[in-house]
Amino acid sequence: AQLQNNLNDCIKERDSKISTIQTKTQVEVESLKKDLEERLNYREKKAVDAEKAEEQARKAQQTAEKKLANICIEKEESLLEERRAIKNDFDQLYKQTIGQLK
């Protein structure tokens, strides 16, 4: 009977230790899962932020390119107007000079 009691005590102690280990393991696994999820969420957020920043940079570049193109067009038009004015002045001077020579 004493042997049976000792055996039962050993079995209870073993079961208690197993239960404690399982509980600790489960708590650690849950903690690791939570940590992993937080890290994944952080990385996903960073990836989304990076994509947004990239898109903003792309839009800013497109805007700058459009502005630059418009400035170039305006300068070209201005130069054409200047050229026309110079040509008109030259034509008038030429006509006056020809008129004076006659």
C-alpha positions as CSV (number, residue, x, y, z in Angstrom):
1,A,0.0,0.0,0.0
2,Q,2.9,2.3,0.8
3,L,4.4,1.6,-2.6
4,Q,1.1,2.4,-4.3
5,N,0.9,5.7,-2.4
6,N,4.5,6.6,-3.4
7,L,3.8,5.7,-7.0
8,N,0.6,7.8,-7.0
9,D,2.5,10.7,-5.5
10,C,5.2,10.4,-8.2
11,I,2.5,10.3,-10.9
12,K,0.7,13.4,-9.4
13,E,4.0,15.3,-9.2
14,R,4.9,14.3,-12.8
15,D,1.5,15.4,-14.0
16,S,1.8,18.7,-12.2
17,K,5.2,19.3,-13.7
18,I,4.0,18.4,-17.1
19,S,1.0,20.8,-16.7
20,T,3.3,23.6,-15.5
21,I,5.6,23.1,-18.4
22,Q,2.7,23.0,-20.9
23,T,1.2,26.2,-19.4
24,K,4.6,28.0,-19.6
25,T,5.2,26.8,-23.1
26,Q,1.7,27.9,-24.2
27,V,2.3,31.4,-22.6
28,E,5.7,31.7,-24.4
29,V,4.2,30.6,-27.7
30,E,1.4,33.2,-27.4
31,S,3.9,35.8,-26.5
32,L,6.1,34.9,-29.5
33,K,3.0,34.9,-31.8
34,K,2.0,38.4,-30.5
35,D,5.6,39.7,-31.0
36,L,5.8,38.2,-34.5
37,E,2.4,39.7,-35.4
38,E,3.6,43.1,-34.1
39,R,6.8,42.9,-36.1
40,L,4.9,41.9,-39.3
41,N,2.4,44.7,-38.8
42,Y,5.3,47.1,-38.3
43,R,7.0,46.0,-41.4
44,E,3.8,46.1,-43.4
45,K,3.2,49.6,-42.2
46,K,6.7,50.6,-43.1
47,A,6.3,49.1,-46.6
48,V,3.0,50.9,-47.1
49,D,4.6,54.2,-45.8
50,A,7.5,53.6,-48.3
51,E,5.1,53.0,-51.1
52,K,3.2,56.2,-50.3
53,A,6.5,58.2,-50.1
54,E,7.6,56.7,-53.4
55,E,4.2,57.7,-55.0
56,Q,4.5,61.2,-53.6
57,A,8.1,61.5,-54.9
58,R,6.8,60.3,-58.3
59,K,4.0,62.9,-58.4
60,A,6.4,65.6,-57.3
61,Q,8.8,64.7,-60.1
62,Q,6.0,64.7,-62.6
63,T,4.8,68.1,-61.4
64,A,8.4,69.5,-61.6
65,E,8.8,68.1,-65.1
66,K,5.5,69.7,-66.2
67,K,6.5,73.0,-64.7
68,L,9.9,72.8,-66.4
69,A,8.3,72.0,-69.7
70,N,5.9,74.9,-69.4
71,I,8.8,77.2,-68.5
72,C,10.7,76.0,-71.6
73,I,7.6,76.6,-73.8
74,E,7.2,80.1,-72.4
75,K,10.9,80.9,-72.9
76,E,10.7,79.6,-76.5
77,E,7.6,81.6,-77.2
78,S,9.2,84.7,-75.7
79,L,12.3,84.2,-77.8
80,L,10.2,83.8,-80.9
81,E,8.4,87.0,-80.2
82,E,11.7,88.8,-79.7
83,R,13.0,87.4,-82.9
84,R,9.8,88.6,-84.8
85,A,10.2,92.0,-83.2
86,I,13.9,92.2,-84.3
87,K,13.0,91.0,-87.8
88,N,10.2,93.6,-88.0
89,D,12.7,96.3,-86.8
90,F,15.2,95.2,-89.4
91,D,12.7,95.1,-92.2
92,Q,11.6,98.7,-91.3
93,L,15.2,99.9,-91.2
94,Y,15.9,98.1,-94.5
95,K,12.9,99.7,-96.1
96,Q,13.8,103.1,-94.8
97,T,17.4,102.7,-95.9
98,I,16.3,101.6,-99.4
99,G,13.8,104.5,-99.5
100,Q,16.6,107.0,-98.6
101,L,18.9,105.5,-101.2
102,K,16.3,106.1,-104.0
